[in-house]
Amino acid sequence: RKRVIKLISSAELEQQTQLLIATVSSMTDAQMHEPSLLPNWSRGHLLAHIDGNARGLARLVRWALDGNQRDMYISPEVRDGDIAIQGMRSQQRQLAALVDSASEFAQEFALLTEDQLGRKVALRNGRLVKAGSLIKLRLQEVSIHHLDLDISGAFACEQWPSAMVEQLLPEVASDFASRDDLSLGWIEVAGGTKYQINSDM
């Protein structure tokens, strides 16, 4: 039976963005400098990345809007340098940047016509994707990295959108299966699909 994939909506992205904004609103300056779940990144670095990701994806939206090619980031070095510097921002500045960049992406994405949603743009790694899929990529950044902030009681993976999880799981299972450093037998959705990772387990 053919699997029906539910499309990611702008409303789901807005909901997840508001949850992230609520978490950041509750944080202190001290928490900004504490470690996130990502190696060598503080929570401030992680939030600077989320901010920069929205601005980078917005540039790709503008590429689809006017047909003029734009890079998501000026260069890997500039991206990394911006994260290092902006990771030191205060809680108020991180919050303001997050709200501003999320709004920039959402407002520009809403301008895309049906034809423009199908235009191809290049991600940071060079992979070509349709502009319409940028909403899914942004949702993943917001939702997954929200958990990476590691704020106790603020957010849980159970709050991830079901459509996002359904689309990501086959990709994650395939990635895990290609690695020899991961002792994981399978991933199983409660009451749903089981994805085999290691046939020996």
N, C-alpha and C positions, 0 to 999 in steps of 0.2 A: 504494500500500500504506500502510495506516495505521501511523504511527509509534508504537511502544510506549514509553511513558515510564516509566522505573524510578523508584519512589518513594524519596525520601531517608529514611534510617533514623536512629534515635537513635544506633545504633552507629557510623555514619559521622561524626556530629557529635562523639561522644566521642573517636574516633580522632584527628580533626583538632584537637580541643581539647588532647589530650595532646601532640601534636606542637608546638603553640604554647607550651604550658607548658614543654616541654623547652627550647625556644629562649629563652624569657624567663629560665628558670633559669640559662642559660649566660651571660647578659648582665651587664655591669657597670653601676655607677651612671653612669659617664661616657657609655656608649653610650645610656643613656636620654635624654640631652640632645642627642644628635646628630640630624641631620635624617632623617626618614623619606622615603618616596617621595611623600608627599602634601604639596602646597604649604603652607608656613608651619607645618607640624606636625612636632614632634620625635617620636622614637619613644615618648617618654613620653606625649605628647598622643594618639598613635594608640592606645596601650594603655589610656589613660583612656577613650577612645571605645569600645573593644571591651568594657571593663568596664561602662560605662554602657548600652551596647546590650543586654547580657544582662539587666541589671536592668530596663530598659524593656520588653523582650519578656516578662519574667517578670510584669510588671504586666498585660500584655495576656492572658497565660495565666490570671491570677487573675480577670480580667473574664469569660473564658469559663467559668471554674469556678463562679463564684457569680452571674453575670449583672449584677453592679454595674459600670457603665462606669468605666473608668480611662483616663487619658491616658498615653501611653507616656513622655512627659516633661512636667514642670510647665509649661515654656515653652521656646521656642528660646533665649531669653536665658539661662535657668538652665542649660540643657544646655551651651551654649557656655562659660558661666562655670565650670561644674564641670570641663569638659575643660581649660580654661586653668589652673585651680588644681591639679587632680589630675595634670596632666601633669608637675608638678614633683616627684612622689613618687620615693622611692628605688627601686632595683631590688627590694628585699625587699618593700616595700609594694605595688609594682605587681604582683608575683607573687602575693602574698596576696590582693589584690583580684580578680585574674583568676581564681584558683582558686575563691574564694568565690562570685563572681557566676555563673560557669559552673555550679557545683553548684546554686545557687539556681534557675537556669532549668531545668536538666535534671530536678531533683527535682519541680518543680511541673508541668512539661510531662508527666511520667509519670503524674500524677494525672488527666489528662483522659480522660473516657469517650468512647466512640464518638460519642455525641450531642454532647458538648461540643467535640470536634474539628471539628465542622461549624459551630459557632457563629461568626458574623461579629464581628470586632474591627477597630478603625481604627488604621492605622499613623500615624506622625508626620506624613506628608503628607496624611492624611485618607482614603487609599485603604482600602477595606474588603476584608479577606481572611479566609479561614477560619482558625480557631485552629490547625488541623493544619498549615497552611503555614508557621507560625512556625519550625518545625524547619529548613526549607529556608533561610529568611532568615537564621537564626542561623549555619547552616553556611557560607553565603556570606560573612558578616561575618568569621568566624574564618579561613576558608581564604584569601580574597583579601587581607585585611589582614595576614595572616601574611607574605605575600610583600612587602607594602608596608613592613614593618619594615626590609627591605634589609640583612639580616645575611648576609654572604657565606658560602656553603656550608651554611647552616642549613636552607633550605627552597627548593623549586623548584616551578614550576607543574605539573610532571609528577606531583607528589604530590597534586594536587587530586583529589577523588573523581570518577570518570568520569560518574556520574549527574548530578552538579552541573554539570559542563561541558556535558553533552548538553542540559540544560535551559536553561542560560544562553546558549549560543551563538546560538540564533535571536533572543533578546531583544537581545543585543549587536549582532548584524548589523543588526537593524531600527533600532536607535538610531544606529549609525554611518551607515546609509544616509540617515537624515533630516538629517544634518549636512553643511554645505558647506565645513567647515574641515578635512576629513580626507581626505587623498589615499591611500585604501586601496582596492585593487581587489576583493579577496575574502578570506574566511577559509576555510581548507580543513583538515578533520580528516584526519590521516594514515590513509589507507585507508578514509575515510568520506565524509561529506557536504561539499559545497562551498557556501558561502554568498556570493552575489554582493553586493558593496557598491556599487561604482561601475561601471556598465556600459561606461564609456569606457576602462576599464583592463583 
